[in-house]
Amino acid sequence: MAARTFRIVLMALAGALALGCSGVSAPPPAAVPPDYEVLAVTKVQAPADPKKNAAALALAIDGYIYGYPLVTMEVMRRVVTNVAAPTGRGRAPQGQLAPERTLPSVHERAVAPELDTLNSTAWIDVSDEPWVIELPATPGRYAVFSFLDGWTEVFASLGTRTTGGRAQKIALTGPGFAGQLPTGVVEHKSPTGLVWMLGRIQSGDSPAEFAKVGVLQDRMRLYPLSAAGQAVAPAAAPVDPRIQDNTAVREQTRALTVVQFFHLLAQQMVENPPAPADADLIARLGALGFVPGQPFDGKALDPAVLQALQEVPKRAQVEIFAHLAERTKSQDGWSYQIAGVGKYGSRYLDRAATTMDGIAAFLPEDVVLPVSHNDVNGTNYSGAARYVLHFDKGQLPPADGLWSLTLYDEGFRLVDNEDHRHRVSSKTGIKPNRDGSLDIYIQRDSPGKGRETNWLPPPITKFVLVLRLYQPRKNAPSILDGSWSPPGVIRVE
């Protein structure tokens, strides 16, 4: 259960932007996106050396785990940028901002939609020259703008927590940049040519709130340094019909054969170089004929070894998923992860586990998302019962930004109800009890007049809860150091 829980947590962290949560079955390997088609591996009848095959298999699994984030990021980039213009739902051509103008509705059937902020994202290539981003001031609103490199490492986080919500003018520079930047532009160097920006600005759920946030989004600017001072409208981007946009990114990555996977990894490592600490593993992968920047077709391998390596994707994915379950903290019916998220270094398995389920994650200092499938006694939630989530006085979720509790069905989709109640939060007018404590009522019928601000109606079937803490408090009580944790949900009948 913990692994499944954290999978959806990370989807939410990434904003479910990549169609990586569509749930569509994976296509056959022949249907993978363009540029992945290389040597077709056929079965051979060559004599096998079990010891040699086992060593090669173990090495290739290590390489797959190592390269899984970079390959997945590239698959995702191709999918979400394969549009002629911004769509308003997290997709835009590369080098253009993709602002979301409204919160997801129950009819969109998005997976784990986040209802507290409006997102603005962008995919940027800084390998040839720096790109400038102008971010607006966000007074009175929580905001975060995270920048991830091609390996999913967060190399910069701007916003309320780090820059106080002030306006920013920054330059994203690539690993080879050593030039001068204009005065007043703050440099943030990316270790890779590929950069993914994940931005969020706090919003209410009314048209008036959408309009106010939209004004802030329209003040954002993104352009290459060479275009500074020029008013150049983005050109329509070509759309490649071969790229799938209706199949989950995660499933597309899983569909790659071992040869296709390592071929794409080698390609991507030209503009997204490995870290110095990766040198030993890269050298060892040379025994498989893998060299960054060179085509990988498997011809350097003994045919029997190459055939044995066909098990690599499946074996590696099982190992990644098992690790995901091991590192997830579970307490009082809640599951979440904090340690090491967004900053991995040489912890390749941690990085791959995050990628498998959400592709990318914010730093825990920016967002933490406990998820609950069951009450404090370990029983799965059912809409046929009634529940209360009780916070003692002084024990509300410790977040310096805001916090919210969202209810989804068991597939992590919003539940349609006549009251349009999907979440309660510190910004939605919840009412504390007379003693300063707080009760949130989770039941199908109204808890009574005066309590409906604290009410979440579930479906009649199973459901799940997601608690979001934006900018968790640093000092105790804090979820970051374990001095605070969510109380268990109590079944009252």
N, C-alpha and C positions, 0 to 999 in steps of 0.2 A: 504493500500500500504506500509506503514512504516514497518509493521511486516514482510511482504514478503521480503522487501528490506533487513532488518537486518538479516533475515534467511540466505540469500546468503552471506552477509558480513561475518558472523561467519563461514560459510562453508569455505570461502576463508581463514580466519584466521587459521583454522585448516588444511588448505592445501587440503581439500577434501580427506583426507587420508583414511577414514574409509569406503569407499564404502557407506558412510552415505549419499551420494548424488546421488545414482544410480537411484532413482525415480521408482524403481520396486515396485509394489503393495505389501502390507504386506501379509504374509502367514496366514492361519488360525491358531488359537492358538495351535492346536495340532502339528504344524510344527515348534515350537520354538526350539532353540538349546538344547543340552543335559543338564541334571541336573536341568532343570526348571520344569520337570513334577512332580507335587505333587498332592494333593487332587483335584479331579475333582468336581466342584461345580454343583449341580443339582438344579433345581427349586423346591421350597417347597411350601406347602400350610399352613404354620404356621401362626397363628394370628400375625399381625404386630402392633407394638407400634410406631406410627409416631414420637413421641418425642424422643424415644430411638433410633430409626433408624436414625433420622436426626443428633443427636449428634455423633453417631458412624460414619456416613458418613462424617461429617465435620472433625472429628479427622483423619480419614483415608486419606482424601484429603490432609490435612497438612502433614501427613507422606509420602504420595506419592511424593508431591512436594519436601520435604526434601530429600528423597532417590533417586529421579530421576537421579541426576548426577552420583552417585556411580553405580547404576544398568546399566545405559547406558555405562559408562566406561568399565564395565566388559563385556557387550555384544560386544563392539567394540574391546576390547583386544582379545577376543576369535576369532573374525573374522579375524582381520588383522595379527594375529600371527599364523594362521592355515595354514602355508606353510612349506615346507621342507627346504627352503633356501630363502635368500633375493631375491625379484623379480625385484628390480630396480624401483618400483612404490609405495613405502611407506609400503610395507609388508615384514615382516621377522619374524622368530621364536622369541619367547620371549627371551630376553637376548642377542639379536644380533642387530647390527646396520642395518638400512634400508636406504641406500643412494640412491638418485635419480641422475642418471648420465646424463640425458638430460632433457630439458624443455618439458612439454607436447606439443604434436602437435595437430593441428586442427582435425586430423583423430581419435584421442583417445576419443573424445566426452566427456571429463571430464567437470565437473561442476565448473565454476568460477576458472579455472586454473590460477595460479600465474606465471608470466613470468619473474620475476626479480631475483629470487634466486633459487638455487638447495637445496632441502630439505634433511635432514638426521634425521631419527626418531628412537626411540627405546622404547620398553616396558620392564620394569625391575621390578623384585620382590626383594625388599630389606628387607623383613620381617625376613629372617634367617641370613643374613650377609650383610655387606656393599658391594657395587659395585663401582669400580673405572672407571672413564671416563677421558680419555686424549683428550683434545681439542687442535687443532692446532692454531698457530698464523695466523691471517688473515689480514696482512698489506695491506692497500689500498682497502680493500673490506668490505662492511657492512656485519655483521654477528650477529646472535642472537641465543642463545640456552636457551630455556625456559624449566623448569621442573615443571610438574604438579603432584599433589597428586591424590589419588583415587577419591576425591570429586571435582576435576577440579580446585583446588586452585593453583595458581602459587606460589611456595615457593622459587624459585631461578630463576634468569635471568642473564645469562652471555653473553658476547660478546662485540661488539663495544661500546655500551653505558655504560656498567658497568665495564668492565675490559680492555677497550682500545684495544681490538683485540689481547691481549697477549695470548700466549699458557697457558693452564690451566691443572692442574691435580687435580681432585676433587674426593671425596668419597661421594656417596649417602648413607646415613645411615637411618635405619628404626626407628620407634618410641621407640623401646625397646633397642636400641644399647647404650652401655655405656663404650665401650672398647677404646683402643688406636689405633691410625692410624699412618702409617709411616710418617716420617718427610718429609715435603714438600707437603703433600696431604691436601687439604683444605676440611673440612667437610661441607656438606649441608644436614641437617637433614630433612627427609620427615616425615610429620605427619602420613603417611600411608605406608603400605607395597608395594602398587602399585605405580609405578612412570612411567610417560610418558614424554619422552624427545621430544621436537619439535625444530629442528635446521634448520637454513637457512643461506646460504652463497651466497652473491651477485654473479651473473653470467650474462655474455652476452649470445647471442643466437647462437654463432658459435661453431663448433666442437673444435676449439682451446680454446675457453673459457671453454667449458665443461671439456676439458682435464686438464686445470689449476685448476679448482675447484675440479676435481676428485683427483688430487694430494693431496689437502688439506683434502678431505674426507678420503683418504687412510691413513692419519696420525692420524685419530681418532682411539681410542682404547676403548673397553668396556669389562670388565671382573670382576668376583667376587674377593673380596680381597684375598681369599684363593688361588687364581691362580696367584697372583702377581709374576712377574719374570719368569713365565712359558710360553712357546710357545705352547699353546694348540689350535688346530683348532676346530672350532665349529662343533659339530656333527649334522647330518641331524635330523631334528625334525619330529616326527610323525604327520600325518595329519588326523584329525578326519572328516570323510565324513558326519557326521551328522550336522556339523556346516555349516550354509548357508553363502556363500560368494557372492551371487548375489542379495541379498535383502538389502536395506538400513538399516543401524544400527538403525536409528531412528524408522523405521517401525517395526523392530524386537522388539524393546522395547515397542512400542505401542501395539503390539499384545499380550503381556503378560497379563494374567488375574490378578485380584487383588491378588489372592492367590499366583500365580507364582511370581509376583513382590515382595511381602513382604517376600516370602521364600528366593528368591535370595538376597534381601537386607540384611536379617538376616545373611545369609552365609558370605557375603562380609564384614560385619562389624567386623568379627573376626580379619582379618589382616589389616583392614582399619577402625580403631576405630573412634567413634564420637569425636568431640571436646568437651571440658568441658562445653562450653556454650550450648551444645545440650542436656544436662542431663534432663532438664525439659520436653522437647518434648519426649525423649525416655521413660521417666517414664510414661507419659500420654498414649503413644502407648501401654503400658502394659495392658491397659484396653481392647485392642483388641486381647490380647494373643500374642503380638509381643515382643520377647526378642532377642536381638542380640546374634547370635551364636547358637540359637535353631531353629529347624524346625518350620515353620509356615504353618499350614494346615487349620486354621479356625475352628477347632473342639471346641475351647473354646468359640465360639460365639453362640448366639442364632441363629437357622437356618434362621429366618426372617431377623435378622441383617446381617448375612452373605450374604443373597440374595440381600439385599439393597446395600451392598458394591460392587456389580458387576458394579455399575455405577462409581466407583471411578476413574479408568483410564481415561475414557472419560471426566468426569467432571474436573478432575485435569488438563488434557491437554488443555482444553478450557481456564481454568484460567491462565495457564502458557502462552499460546499464546496471550491472551488479555493483559497480563502484558508486554509482549515483545513489543507490539504496543505502549503502554503508555510511555515506557522509551526511545523510539527512538527519537532523535532530528532530525527535518526536517526543512530545510531552503534553499530557492532559488533553489528548485528542488533536493537538496541533502539530504540524510538521513544517520545518523551515530550515534554511541554510544561510549561514553567515560567513564562516571562516573561509577566506581565500577567494571569494566570489569577485570576479572582475580583475583580479591581480593574481597571476599564476606563476610567472617565472618558468622554472623547469618542471612544474607539476603538471605534466602532460595529461595524465589521466583525469585530474580535476577539471582541466580546461576542456577536454573532450566531453566529459559528463555534462558540463554546462551547455556546451554546443549541441549535444544530442537532443536536449529537451527545450531549449529556448533560443539557441544560436548565440545569444549574447545576454549580458546581464549588467544592470547598473551596479555601482559599488554599494555595499550594504550601508555605508554612511549616508547614502542618498535614498534608498528604498529597501525595506524588508517586507516580505510577504508571507506570513504564516497562513497555512491552508488547513482546513479541518473537514474530514469526511465523517467523523463520528463524535459522539458526546463524550463527556469525561469518563464514562464507564466503558468506552470502547465499542458502543453500539452504533451502527450506521444511522444517519439521520433519515427520518421518514416524515413526510408531510402529514401523516395521520396522527402524529404526536405534537406536543407543545414543548417549547424549549425557552430557556432564559440564559442569556449571557450576562453575568453580573460582574461589575467592576466595583471593588471597594473604594471608599473615599481616598483620593490621592493615588489611585492605582489605574487611572485611565491610561490607554496606550501612550507611552512617553515619546511624543514626536514633536519636534520643533516646527515642522511644516504643517502637516495635518495628518489625520488618520481616518480610515473608513472601513466599513464592513459591508461586503457585497455578497449577495446570495445568488448561486447559480444552480441549475439542475445538475444531475450527475455527469453530464457531458460538458460541464463548464460553460453553459450558455445561459443567457438571461431568461428569466421566467416571466412569461406574459401574465399580467394580472390587472384587474380593472382599476386598481389604485396607482398603477405605474410605480410601484415601490420596488427598487432593486438594491438600494444601499442606504445605509445611514452613515453619517460622518460627523466629525467635529465641526464641519461647516454647514450642516443641514438643520440646525436648530434642535438637536436632541435635548431632552429635558432630564436633568438629574433628579434623584430622589431628595427628600427633605434633609437627609443626613449627609448629602454630598456624594453618595454612591450613584451608580448608574445601572439601569437594567435595559437590555435590548430584548424585545419579545419576538420570538420566531415561531409563528403559528399561522394557520390559515384564516382564522376569524379575527376580527378586531380585538385588541386587548382592552378596549374601552376608551371613552372620551378622555382626552388629556394624556393618553399614552401612545397615540398613533404616530407621533413623531419618532418614536423609538421602535417602530414595528417593521418587520420584514415578513411578508407572506410567502411561504414556500409552495412548491407544487405538491400534489398528493403523493408523488413518488419520492425516491431518494433525492438528496440535494447535498451541496457542499457550500462551505463558507470560506471566503478569502478576506483576511484582515491585512490592510495595507498601512504601513507606517512610513510616511514621507519625511525624510531627514530625521531619523530616530535620534532621540536625545543622547548625547555623548556621555554624560555623567549619570551615575546611579540615581534612581532606578532606570536601567537601560537594557533593551533587548540585545544591544551589541556586546555587552560583557556578561550577559546572563543574569544580571541582578533583577531583571523583570522578564516575565514570560506571560503569554496570554492565559487567562483562567479558563478552565474547562467549561464547556457548555452543559448546562444541567437540563435533563428531561424532567418536566413537571407533571406529566401524566402519560 
